[in-house]
Amino acid sequence: MAKILSRLAVTAAALTTLALGTGARADEIPLITGKQWTDSTEQTKKAYLVGIANMVQVDIAYHEGKPPPDAQSIVPRFARGLRGHSLDSVRQGVDRWYAAHPDQLQRPVIETIWFEMVVPGLQTRK
């Protein structure tokens, strides 16, 4: 487990260095929308979701089982809200949502995951 977390931390650091090294600021990094999502292959969608999952895992490992209060971080809520989901179930859920809402393709995928999966997941776990 420690070896995996170490690899994740190195990967996260490398991605951060890459973003900083290219001069990319957070406000310059585009959010992936339903348009890009629906135009993407299954592998590309999985890669996007793996990136999100890695970010969540790195944050959880960083806090060593003592997550910050909900008011200080979105990550613990994200993890709790998606508990029981797999990458495929999230991918399929996002696919279904955009298929049912073709007029909402400008909506960011992360927003769709949050409001359509995480928030309902949190409400069922209260």
N, C-alpha and C positions, 0 to 999 in steps of 0.2 A: 504494500500500500504506500509506504513512504517513497519507494522508487517511482511509482506512478505519479504521486503528488509532486515529487521533485521534477519529473519530466514536464508536468503541467505548468509548474512555476517557471521553468526555463522557457517553455513555449510562450507563455504569457509575457514574460520579460522580452523575448525576442520580438513578439508582435508589437509590444509597446515601443521598443527601440526602433523598429521599422517605421511605425507611425510617426514617432518623434523625429527620426532621421530624415524622413521625407518632408518634414515640415507640416504634416497634416494635423490640423486642429480638430477638436471634436465637432465644432460647428461646420467643418468642411467635409466631414465624412457623411456621405449620404445614407439615409435610412432606406433599407430594402422595403419596397412597397409590394402590394399585391400584384402589380404589373410585372415586376421582376420575378416575383414568386411564381406566378402562373406561366411565365415564359421559361422557367428553369427546369432542368432535368431533376429526376428524383435524387440523384447523387449530389447535385448542387444544393438542393433543399436540405438534405441530410447534413452536408458540410456546414451550412448555416446554423442548423440546430446543434451540431456538435460544438461549434464555437460558443454558442450560448451556454450549453451544458458545461463546457470546460471552464468558462468564466465563473459560473455558479460553484463548481467544485473547488476551484482555486480559492474563492472567497471563503467557502465553508472550511476548507483546510487551514487557511490563514488564521481563522478565529478559533481553531482547535476545539470545536464542540461548544463554544460559548458565543453564539451569534449575537451581534449587536441588536439593540432594541429596534423594533419595526420603524420607529421614527428616524433612525439613523441609517438604515440600509433597506433596500428593496429586495436584496438577495434572499434572506431567509423566507420572506413571504413568497417569492418566486418558487423556491424549492418546495415549500409546503403546499402551495397551490397546484403544483404539477406532480405531487406525490402519486405514484401509481401509474403515471403515464410513461410510455416509452418514446424513443425518437420517432418511431413509426406512427404511434397514436397521435402525437403532436402534429406530425407532418400531415397525416390524414385529416385531422381536425381543421388545420389551416386550409388545406385543399378544399374541404367541404364548405368552409365558411366563405371563401372567395367564390366558389362555384355558385353558392346561394345568393351572393351579393356582388354580382359583376359590376354594379355601379359604384362599388367601394374600392376599386383597384388602387386608388391613390393612398389608401390607408396603410401605414407602415405595418409590416408583419409583426414586429415586436409588440405593437399596440394591440393587434388582433390576438396574439397569444395571451397578453396580459388580461384583456377584458373578456375574452371568450373562453379562456381556459383557466388561467390562474385565479382570477377573482371568483368565479363559480366554485373552483376547487377549495378556496379558502372558506367560503360560506358553508360548504358541506362538512368542513372539518372543525367548526366552532364548537 
